[in-house]
Amino acid sequence: TEALDYIIHFFFFLSGSIENFLSAYYSQEQSMINYLLTADADRSKFVAIGGRYEFKKVESVKAYQRPEAADILCSLTVRIADTVNQEEISQEYMITLVQESDKYYVKDIDTKIY
């Protein structure tokens, strides 16, 4: 059960970090986005989206981490709403996270899914 407790703990904190980041990303909170990034993240990739879309929820998270690797690669499907016509759509992302102590920070983002 210790392994199961670790997995639950891992996904609880991982999902919370992802939701905090996406909420800031879609609501134009640039200072919060910057706070949630690793020191070596390319900040030009993380400019807040201009208010057209609203973050609703994370629909799915698949996290992968190689043994001995610091990076955690997350394949995400998120639900967003168009603020003009209220239509909800799904958006996919690949986000790279790095754990520092008990927090997860975003290192990279890609909207292209391979």
C-alpha positions as CSV (number, residue, x, y, z in Angstrom):
1,T,0.0,0.0,0.0
2,E,3.0,2.3,0.4
3,A,3.5,2.4,-3.4
4,L,-0.2,3.1,-3.9
5,D,-0.1,5.9,-1.4
6,Y,2.9,7.4,-3.3
7,I,1.0,7.2,-6.6
8,I,-2.1,8.9,-5.2
9,H,0.1,11.6,-3.6
10,F,2.0,12.1,-6.8
11,F,-1.1,12.5,-9.0
12,F,-2.8,14.7,-6.4
13,F,0.0,17.2,-6.4
14,L,0.7,16.8,-10.1
15,S,-2.9,17.5,-11.1
16,G,-3.1,20.5,-8.7
17,S,0.0,22.0,-10.2
18,I,-1.3,21.5,-13.8
19,E,-4.7,23.0,-12.9
20,N,-3.0,26.1,-11.2
21,F,-0.8,26.6,-14.2
22,L,-3.6,26.3,-16.8
23,S,-5.9,28.5,-14.8
24,A,-3.3,31.3,-14.8
25,Y,-2.4,30.6,-18.4
26,Y,-6.0,31.1,-19.6
27,S,-6.8,34.0,-17.3
28,Q,-3.8,36.2,-18.2
29,E,-2.1,36.0,-14.8
30,Q,1.4,36.4,-16.1
31,S,3.0,36.8,-12.7
32,M,1.5,33.5,-11.6
33,I,2.6,31.8,-14.7
34,N,6.2,33.1,-14.2
35,Y,6.0,31.8,-10.6
36,L,5.0,28.3,-11.7
37,L,7.9,28.0,-14.2
38,T,11.3,26.4,-13.7
39,A,14.3,28.8,-13.8
40,D,15.4,27.4,-17.1
41,A,12.0,27.5,-18.9
42,D,11.8,29.5,-22.1
43,R,9.5,32.3,-20.9
44,S,8.6,33.3,-24.5
45,K,6.5,30.1,-24.7
46,F,4.5,31.0,-21.7
47,V,2.7,34.3,-22.5
48,A,-0.8,34.3,-21.1
49,I,-3.6,33.6,-23.6
50,G,-5.5,36.7,-24.4
51,G,-8.9,36.1,-22.7
52,R,-10.7,34.5,-25.7
53,Y,-10.8,31.1,-24.0
54,E,-11.6,30.2,-20.5
55,F,-10.1,27.2,-18.8
56,K,-12.8,24.7,-17.5
57,K,-11.1,21.5,-16.4
58,V,-8.4,18.9,-17.0
59,E,-10.1,16.0,-18.7
60,S,-7.1,13.6,-18.6
61,V,-3.5,13.4,-17.6
62,K,-1.0,10.8,-18.6
63,A,2.3,11.3,-16.8
64,Y,5.6,9.6,-17.8
65,Q,8.9,9.7,-16.1
66,R,12.0,7.7,-16.9
67,P,13.9,6.2,-14.0
68,E,16.6,8.7,-12.8
69,A,15.1,11.5,-14.9
70,A,14.0,14.8,-13.3
71,D,11.5,15.7,-16.1
72,I,8.0,14.4,-16.0
73,L,6.3,14.5,-19.4
74,C,2.5,15.0,-19.2
75,S,0.1,14.4,-22.0
76,L,-3.0,16.5,-21.2
77,T,-6.5,16.9,-22.6
78,V,-8.2,20.0,-21.2
79,R,-11.7,21.5,-21.6
80,I,-11.9,25.2,-22.5
81,A,-14.8,27.5,-23.4
82,D,-14.8,30.1,-26.2
83,T,-15.9,33.3,-24.3
84,V,-17.5,34.7,-27.5
85,N,-20.0,31.9,-28.3
86,Q,-19.7,29.7,-25.1
87,E,-18.8,26.6,-27.2
88,E,-16.7,24.2,-25.2
89,I,-13.8,22.4,-26.9
90,S,-11.0,20.1,-26.0
91,Q,-7.3,21.1,-26.3
92,E,-4.3,18.8,-26.0
93,Y,-0.9,19.8,-24.6
94,M,2.4,18.2,-23.7
95,I,3.7,19.8,-20.6
96,T,7.1,19.0,-19.0
97,L,7.2,19.3,-15.2
98,V,10.0,19.2,-12.7
99,Q,9.6,18.4,-9.1
100,E,11.4,20.6,-6.5
101,S,10.7,19.6,-2.9
102,D,7.0,19.1,-2.7
103,K,6.1,21.4,-5.6
104,Y,6.0,20.8,-9.4
105,Y,7.1,23.5,-11.8
106,V,6.4,23.8,-15.5
107,K,9.5,23.6,-17.7
108,D,8.0,23.3,-21.2
109,I,4.7,23.3,-23.1
110,D,3.8,22.1,-26.6
111,T,0.4,22.1,-28.3
112,K,1.6,19.7,-30.9
113,I,0.8,16.1,-30.0
114,Y,3.0,13.5,-31.7
